[in-house]
Amino acid sequence: MNKIRKRYIIGALLVFFILSMVTNPTKQDYINYTNFNEKKMEESHEQLDFEVERINFFLFSTYAVKELALDHYGNVHLGFMGNFFQISEGQYDYPGWLEFFN
């Protein structure tokens, strides 16, 4: 009975990992979700350049709008299984916990 239970658990975890890797949102999905437009941002802040930074963890990804000249980050979102969840209200420096992954 234990062997069958272990097989089901391992099989379920394998399906979960494969499903989350396949449905991991792309940078374009994030841009569509937030309606982020680099040209609009640059027009409203004429001297500032903006870009979307993505860090891929294979099962999920993090996304943040980055202002290039001052190196400031905006709201950070977590992308998981095709959905986005806001995990910060914005910050001015690079998150320490993401330093390891760069």
N, C-alpha and C positions, 0 to 999 in steps of 0.2 A: 504494500500500500504506500509506503514511504517513497519508493522509487517512482511510482506513478505520479505522486504529488510533486516530487522534485522536477519531473519532466514537464508537467503542466506549468509550474512556476517559471522554469527556465524558458520554456516556449513562449509564455506570455511576456516575459521580460524582453526576449529577442524580438517579438512582434512590436512591442512598445518602442524599443530603440530604433528599429527600422522605420516605423511609422513616423516617429518624431524627426528622424534625419531627413526623410522624404518631404515632410511638410514644413521644414525649417524655412521661415520667410527669407526672401532675398532683399537686397538693398532697394530694388525697384518696388517691391511690395510695401516697404516702409515709406518710401516717398509717396506712393499712392495713398497710403493710410493717413499720413499727416498733411497731405496736399502741400508738401514742401517744394518750393520753387526757388532755385538758387538765383535766378535772374531777378525775381521779385524782391528777395532779401537784399541783393546787392543794390538794387535801385532805391530801396527805402533807406539803406545805410550805404551811401555811395562809396565810402572809402574802405569798407569791410568786405572780406571774402568769406563765404560760408561753404561748408561741405558736410555731407553726412558720413560719419565714421561708423563702420560696422566691424564688430569682432565676432567671429564665428567659432562657436564651441561644438559644432556638429549636431548636437541635440537641440540647442537653442542658440540665439544670437543676441547681442546687445547693440543698440543703435543710439547715436547721439549726434545732434547738430553741433558742429564745431566752427567757431569763429577763428579764422586762421591767423590774423595779425596779432591778436592779443592772447591767443591760445586758450580761449574760454569755451566751455561746453554748456549746452543747454540741457533740456530734459532728456533723461536716459530712459529708453524703453527696452523691455525684454521681449524678444520675439520667440514664441513657442507654439508649435503645431498650428501655424497660420494665424495666430492671434498676437496682439501686442498689449503689453502691460507696462504702465509707467512705474518705474522704480526709483526715480528721483525727481525733485522739483527744479533741478538745474544746479550747476556748480561752476566754479571758476578754475578748478585745477583738474588734472587727470586723476581718476579714481585710483587709489592705491592698490585695491584688490585686482585691478586689471593690468597693473605693471607686469605681473608675472607672465601674462599671456602675450605680451608684445615681443 
